[in-house]
Amino acid sequence: MKSLCGRDCCDKCNHQGECGGCPNVKGHPFGGNCIAAECIEHDGLDGFLHFKEHLISEINALGIKGLVVNDLNLLNGFFVNLEYPLANGQTVKLLRDNYVYLGNQIEVSEKERCYGVVADKNYILVCEYGCNGEEPEIILYKKR
């Protein structure tokens, strides 16, 4: 089953039963939003691809040392929604588990850590974490 963006991500997804599949839920997987479906609905596939390229340029222009993004992938929120420790001892999640974002993981040179980049039309989140998302740290959370 092809998704609205033309990818076969529905066929590869282990959570299709919970989601319902992109064509069936009209771009609202898990009752949330998908950035690709949202862009395609308003601006077509070319508009989505333009948005993605603009977002890559915007992320690379942030000037974060060692962070170079070449591509962004569609990522389910429940896979990338880490709990970040705050100074007061509490933790916070900044994303929605039922959304699909654009993002990527980039290895930090000379460290055993990675940058995680997640974005949609409203926000950009850049974090750093160890193996399996351990010890996550917010580097930047910015309204676009």
GROMACS elastic network, one bead per residue, 0.5 to 0.9 nm:
[ bonds ]
;  ai    aj funct       b0    kb
    1     7     6  0.87841   500
    1     8     6  0.62794   500
    1     9     6  0.83001   500
    1    10     6  0.62356   500
    1    11     6  0.59797   500
    1    21     6  0.80325   500
    1    22     6  0.86014   500
    1    23     6  0.80784   500
    2     5     6  0.78034   500
    2     6     6  0.55627   500
    2     7     6  0.56941   500
    2     9     6  0.72981   500
    2    10     6  0.67291   500
    2    11     6  0.76664   500
    2    22     6  0.79420   500
    2    23     6  0.76048   500
    3     6     6  0.53002   500
    3     7     6  0.55671   500
    3     8     6  0.60325   500
    3     9     6  0.66944   500
    3    10     6  0.62827   500
    3    11     6  0.89118   500
    3    21     6  0.74829   500
    3    22     6  0.51353   500
    3    23     6  0.58956   500
    3    27     6  0.82324   500
    3    37     6  0.86754   500
    4     7     6  0.75043   500
    4    22     6  0.63863   500
    4    23     6  0.62717   500
    4    26     6  0.77473   500
    4    27     6  0.69282   500
    4    36     6  0.80094   500
    4    37     6  0.61287   500
    4    40     6  0.77114   500
    4    41     6  0.87613   500
    5     8     6  0.87290   500
    5    36     6  0.63942   500
    5    37     6  0.64903   500
    5    40     6  0.70039   500
    5    45     6  0.67965   500
    5    48     6  0.86795   500
    6     9     6  0.87276   500
    6    45     6  0.87244   500
    7    10     6  0.79066   500
    8    11     6  0.55704   500
    8    12     6  0.68104   500
    8    13     6  0.89818   500
    9    12     6  0.50839   500
    9    13     6  0.60216   500
    9    22     6  0.89363   500
   10    13     6  0.52006   500
   10    14     6  0.84400   500
   10    15     6  0.85740   500
   10    16     6  0.63804   500
   10    21     6  0.58264   500
   10    22     6  0.68177   500
   11    14     6  0.83009   500
   11    16     6  0.79004   500
   11    21     6  0.86496   500
   12    16     6  0.86514   500
   13    16     6  0.57508   500
   14    17     6  0.77969   500
   14    18     6  0.89733   500
   15    18     6  0.54243   500
   15    19     6  0.61639   500
   15    20     6  0.84455   500
   15    21     6  0.88491   500
   16    20     6  0.54532   500
   16    21     6  0.54881   500
   16    22     6  0.87197   500
   16    29     6  0.88248   500
   17    20     6  0.55048   500
   17    21     6  0.75740   500
   18    21     6  0.85370   500
   18    29     6  0.85545   500
   18    30     6  0.66495   500
   19    22     6  0.78400   500
   19    25     6  0.77768   500
   19    28     6  0.83886   500
   19    29     6  0.50507   500
   19    31     6  0.76895   500
   20    23     6  0.83010   500
   20    24     6  0.60738   500
   20    25     6  0.61401   500
   20    29     6  0.69507   500
   20    30     6  0.75406   500
   21    24     6  0.54608   500
   21    25     6  0.62510   500
   21    26     6  0.83888   500
   21    27     6  0.84161   500
   21    28     6  0.89616   500
   21    29     6  0.69889   500
   22    25     6  0.53498   500
   22    26     6  0.56861   500
   22    27     6  0.51617   500
   22    28     6  0.70456   500
   22    29     6  0.64212   500
   22    37     6  0.84764   500
   23    26     6  0.50909   500
   23    27     6  0.67933   500
   24    27     6  0.80500   500
   24    28     6  0.89364   500
   25    28     6  0.53763   500
   25    29     6  0.62491   500
   25    30     6  0.84708   500
   25    31     6  0.80631   500
   26    29     6  0.80175   500
   26    37     6  0.78258   500
   27    32     6  0.84602   500
   27    33     6  0.65753   500
   27    34     6  0.58577   500
   27    35     6  0.86024   500
   27    36     6  0.80675   500
   27    38     6  0.70863   500
   27    41     6  0.87753   500
   28    31     6  0.53659   500
   28    32     6  0.50349   500
   28    34     6  0.60777   500
   28    37     6  0.79112   500
   28    38     6  0.88397   500
   28    98     6  0.86695   500
   28    99     6  0.79878   500
   28   100     6  0.88642   500
   29    32     6  0.55329   500
   29    33     6  0.63475   500
   29    34     6  0.68546   500
   29    98     6  0.68137   500
   29    99     6  0.70990   500
   29   100     6  0.77170   500
   30    33     6  0.81492   500
   30    97     6  0.86451   500
   30    98     6  0.52336   500
   30    99     6  0.75193   500
   31    98     6  0.64979   500
   31    99     6  0.81472   500
   32    96     6  0.81526   500
   32    97     6  0.83245   500
   32   100     6  0.78549   500
   33    36     6  0.88814   500
   33    37     6  0.77854   500
   33    38     6  0.72789   500
   33    98     6  0.71524   500
   33   100     6  0.62726   500
   33   101     6  0.85974   500
   34    37     6  0.53314   500
   34    38     6  0.61016   500
   34    39     6  0.86529   500
   34    74     6  0.84576   500
   34    76     6  0.86708   500
   34    98     6  0.87794   500
   34    99     6  0.57022   500
   34   101     6  0.65032   500
   34   120     6  0.89095   500
   35    38     6  0.50855   500
   35    39     6  0.61536   500
   35    40     6  0.85366   500
   35    48     6  0.86139   500
   35    74     6  0.81451   500
   35    99     6  0.79523   500
   35   100     6  0.61169   500
   35   101     6  0.57306   500
   35   102     6  0.70908   500
   35   119     6  0.88722   500
   35   120     6  0.61063   500
   35   121     6  0.74577   500
   36    39     6  0.52657   500
   36    40     6  0.60350   500
   36    41     6  0.84484   500
   36    45     6  0.84932   500
   36    48     6  0.63752   500
   36    49     6  0.89330   500
   36    74     6  0.77230   500
   36   100     6  0.80371   500
   36   101     6  0.80332   500
   36   102     6  0.81709   500
   37    40     6  0.51106   500
   37    41     6  0.59120   500
   37    42     6  0.86257   500
   37    48     6  0.85202   500
   38    41     6  0.52859   500
   38    42     6  0.64941   500
   38    43     6  0.85616   500
   38    48     6  0.85489   500
   39    42     6  0.53324   500
   39    43     6  0.56872   500
   39    44     6  0.67712   500
   39    45     6  0.76211   500
   39    47     6  0.66221   500
   39    48     6  0.51011   500
   39    49     6  0.88784   500
   39    51     6  0.78283   500
   39   121     6  0.89840   500
   40    43     6  0.52156   500
   40    45     6  0.50718   500
   40    46     6  0.78737   500
   40    47     6  0.66318   500
   40    48     6  0.56301   500
   40    49     6  0.89871   500
   41    44     6  0.59686   500
   41    45     6  0.83951   500
   42    47     6  0.80379   500
   42    48     6  0.88934   500
   43    46     6  0.71646   500
   43    48     6  0.67232   500
   44    47     6  0.52198   500
   44    48     6  0.64660   500
   44    49     6  0.88878   500
   45    48     6  0.50624   500
   45    49     6  0.62853   500
   45    50     6  0.86150   500
   46    49     6  0.50978   500
   46    50     6  0.61099   500
   46    51     6  0.85401   500
   47    50     6  0.50516   500
   47    51     6  0.60826   500
   47    52     6  0.85934   500
   48    51     6  0.50050   500
   48    52     6  0.61618   500
   48    53     6  0.86913   500
   49    52     6  0.50660   500
   49    53     6  0.62668   500
   49    54     6  0.86120   500
   50    53     6  0.51837   500
   50    54     6  0.61211   500
   50    55     6  0.85323   500
   51    54     6  0.51128   500
   51    55     6  0.60766   500
   51    56     6  0.86683   500
   51   121     6  0.87836   500
   52    55     6  0.50657   500
   52    56     6  0.62667   500
   52    57     6  0.87634   500
   52    71     6  0.83354   500
   52    72     6  0.71778   500
   52   102     6  0.79648   500
   53    56     6  0.51144   500
   53    57     6  0.63779   500
   53    58     6  0.86567   500
   53    71     6  0.81870   500
   53    72     6  0.87106   500
   54    57     6  0.51482   500
   54    58     6  0.61524   500
   54    59     6  0.87013   500
   55    59     6  0.61219   500
   55    60     6  0.85549   500
   55    72     6  0.87396   500
   55   119     6  0.80840   500
   55   120     6  0.86715   500
   55   121     6  0.89013   500
   56    59     6  0.52064   500
   56    60     6  0.61818   500
   56    61     6  0.85768   500
   56    68     6  0.88328   500
   56    69     6  0.62124   500
   56    70     6  0.69879   500
   56    71     6  0.69400   500
   56    72     6  0.72863   500
   57    60     6  0.51526   500
   57    61     6  0.60958   500
   57    62     6  0.88984   500
   57    69     6  0.82560   500
   58    61     6  0.51384   500
   58    62     6  0.67103   500
   59    62     6  0.54230   500
   59    63     6  0.81988   500
   59    64     6  0.87710   500
   59    67     6  0.85013   500
   59    68     6  0.80834   500
   59    69     6  0.72283   500
   59   117     6  0.84375   500
   59   124     6  0.78159   500
   59   126     6  0.88865   500
   60    63     6  0.65039   500
   60    64     6  0.77522   500
   60    67     6  0.69273   500
   60    68     6  0.57165   500
   60    69     6  0.62809   500
   60    70     6  0.88658   500
   61    64     6  0.81663   500
   62    67     6  0.87837   500
   63    66     6  0.85944   500
   63    67     6  0.77016   500
   64    67     6  0.55625   500
   64    68     6  0.84229   500
   64   139     6  0.86913   500
   65    68     6  0.85477   500
   65   108     6  0.89789   500
   66   106     6  0.88158   500
   66   107     6  0.85820   500
   66   108     6  0.63039   500
   66   109     6  0.68530   500
   66   115     6  0.89894   500
   67   106     6  0.70340   500
   67   107     6  0.84538   500
   67   108     6  0.74946   500
   67   115     6  0.72703   500
   68   106     6  0.76410   500
   69    72     6  0.74521   500
   69   104     6  0.76113   500
   69   105     6  0.87070   500
   69   106     6  0.74264   500
   69   117     6  0.85896   500
   71   103     6  0.81354   500
   71   104     6  0.72655   500
   72    75     6  0.89839   500
   72   102     6  0.55082   500
   72   104     6  0.54582   500
   72   117     6  0.86036   500
   72   118     6  0.85993   500
   73   101     6  0.79485   500
   73   102     6  0.52610   500
   73   103     6  0.52957   500
   73   104     6  0.61175   500
   74   100     6  0.62957   500
   74   101     6  0.55745   500
   74   103     6  0.64579   500
   74   104     6  0.85506   500
   75    78     6  0.85564   500
   75    79     6  0.71249   500
   75    80     6  0.72539   500
   75    99     6  0.84818   500
   75   100     6  0.54122   500
   75   101     6  0.52273   500
   75   102     6  0.59964   500
   75   103     6  0.63661   500
   75   104     6  0.82024   500
   75   118     6  0.82726   500
   76    79     6  0.55881   500
   76    80     6  0.68999   500
   76    81     6  0.87025   500
   76    97     6  0.71016   500
   76    98     6  0.71499   500
   76    99     6  0.61919   500
   76   101     6  0.64303   500
   76   102     6  0.88525   500
   77    80     6  0.52920   500
   77    81     6  0.55406   500
   77    95     6  0.65796   500
   77    96     6  0.57054   500
   77    98     6  0.58091   500
   77    99     6  0.51786   500
   77   100     6  0.55649   500
   77   101     6  0.66454   500
   78    81     6  0.55028   500
   78    82     6  0.84539   500
   78    95     6  0.85610   500
   78    96     6  0.73323   500
   78    98     6  0.66733   500
   78    99     6  0.79897   500
   78   100     6  0.87893   500
   79    82     6  0.80771   500
   79    97     6  0.76979   500
   80    95     6  0.80529   500
   80    97     6  0.81577   500
   80   103     6  0.88925   500
   80   116     6  0.82673   500
   80   118     6  0.79121   500
   80   133     6  0.85638   500
   81    93     6  0.62051   500
   81    94     6  0.69187   500
   81    95     6  0.54734   500
   81    96     6  0.69325   500
   81    97     6  0.64222   500
   82    92     6  0.82142   500
   82    93     6  0.59891   500
   82    94     6  0.78482   500
   82    95     6  0.81712   500
   82   133     6  0.71365   500
   82   134     6  0.89964   500
   82   136     6  0.71674   500
   83    91     6  0.57668   500
   83    92     6  0.52949   500
   83    94     6  0.79167   500
   83   136     6  0.73668   500
   84    90     6  0.84042   500
   84    91     6  0.51710   500
   84    92     6  0.52496   500
   84    93     6  0.63388   500
   84    94     6  0.82806   500
   84   135     6  0.80131   500
   84   136     6  0.58450   500
   84   137     6  0.62358   500
   84   138     6  0.69721   500
   85    88     6  0.82558   500
   85    89     6  0.64256   500
   85    90     6  0.59553   500
   85    92     6  0.66071   500
   85   135     6  0.84148   500
   85   136     6  0.76650   500
   85   137     6  0.74379   500
   85   138     6  0.87947   500
   86    89     6  0.55095   500
   86    90     6  0.54113   500
   86    91     6  0.55693   500
   86    92     6  0.72337   500
   87    90     6  0.73905   500
   87    91     6  0.89448   500
   88    91     6  0.86304   500
   93    96     6  0.79529   500
   94   125     6  0.83896   500
   94   141     6  0.86639   500
   95    98     6  0.88859   500
   95    99     6  0.79721   500
   95   118     6  0.88927   500
   95   125     6  0.89516   500
   96    99     6  0.55807   500
   96   100     6  0.85666   500
   97   100     6  0.82040   500
  100   120     6  0.86313   500
  101   118     6  0.63388   500
  101   119     6  0.58763   500
  101   120     6  0.57524   500
  102   117     6  0.81316   500
  102   118     6  0.56973   500
  102   119     6  0.53735   500
  102   120     6  0.63292   500
  103   116     6  0.73447   500
  103   117     6  0.50486   500
  103   119     6  0.61560   500
  103   120     6  0.88008   500
  104   115     6  0.82147   500
  104   116     6  0.60118   500
  104   117     6  0.53335   500
  104   118     6  0.67792   500
  105   114     6  0.64104   500
  105   115     6  0.56621   500
  105   117     6  0.63440   500
  105   118     6  0.89248   500
  106   113     6  0.88629   500
  106   114     6  0.54574   500
  106   115     6  0.50452   500
  106   116     6  0.64819   500
  106   117     6  0.80308   500
  107   110     6  0.89755   500
  107   111     6  0.80488   500
  107   112     6  0.78383   500
  107   113     6  0.63173   500
  107   115     6  0.61536   500
  107   116     6  0.87683   500
  108   111     6  0.56832   500
  108   112     6  0.71301   500
  108   113     6  0.56792   500
  108   114     6  0.50596   500
  108   115     6  0.63829   500
  108   128     6  0.84433   500
  109   112     6  0.79535   500
  109   113     6  0.82395   500
  109   114     6  0.85823   500
  110   113     6  0.86620   500
  111   114     6  0.80122   500
  112   129     6  0.87771   500
  112   130     6  0.64628   500
  112   131     6  0.77397   500
  113   128     6  0.66179   500
  113   129     6  0.54250   500
  113   131     6  0.69081   500
  114   127     6  0.81871   500
  114   128     6  0.54832   500
  114   129     6  0.55259   500
  114   130     6  0.63416   500
  114   131     6  0.81011   500
  114   133     6  0.87128   500
  115   126     6  0.66551   500
  115   127     6  0.55281   500
  115   129     6  0.66294   500
  115   139     6  0.87789   500
  116   125     6  0.78372   500
  116   126     6  0.56418   500
  116   127     6  0.51382   500
  116   128     6  0.60233   500
  116   129     6  0.75257   500
  117   124     6  0.73429   500
  117   125     6  0.57349   500
  117   127     6  0.66205   500
  117   128     6  0.88774   500
  118   123     6  0.82612   500
  118   124     6  0.60060   500
  118   125     6  0.52138   500
  118   126     6  0.66416   500
  118   127     6  0.87310   500
  119   122     6  0.75348   500
  119   123     6  0.55611   500
  119   125     6  0.61337   500
  119   126     6  0.86896   500
  120   123     6  0.57130   500
  120   124     6  0.68263   500
  120   144     6  0.88035   500
  121   124     6  0.84271   500
  121   144     6  0.70693   500
  122   142     6  0.85087   500
  122   143     6  0.58060   500
  122   144     6  0.52366   500
  123   141     6  0.70475   500
  123   142     6  0.55262   500
  123   144     6  0.52285   500
  124   140     6  0.75778   500
  124   141     6  0.57798   500
  124   142     6  0.52617   500
  124   143     6  0.65593   500
  124   144     6  0.68406   500
  125   138     6  0.76887   500
  125   139     6  0.77785   500
  125   140     6  0.57184   500
  125   142     6  0.65313   500
  125   143     6  0.89699   500
  126   137     6  0.88484   500
  126   138     6  0.64359   500
  126   139     6  0.54135   500
  126   140     6  0.50248   500
  126   141     6  0.64333   500
  126   142     6  0.87957   500
  127   136     6  0.67061   500
  127   137     6  0.54826   500
  127   140     6  0.66756   500
  127   141     6  0.83819   500
  128   133     6  0.84493   500
  128   135     6  0.82215   500
  128   136     6  0.56722   500
  128   137     6  0.52373   500
  128   138     6  0.65722   500
  128   139     6  0.66703   500
  129   132     6  0.80128   500
  129   133     6  0.52699   500
  129   134     6  0.56808   500
  129   135     6  0.55485   500
  129   137     6  0.62686   500
  129   138     6  0.89087   500
  130   133     6  0.54658   500
  130   135     6  0.61225   500
  130   136     6  0.70324   500
  131   134     6  0.56798   500
  131   135     6  0.86518   500
  133   136     6  0.61441   500
  138   141     6  0.70994   500
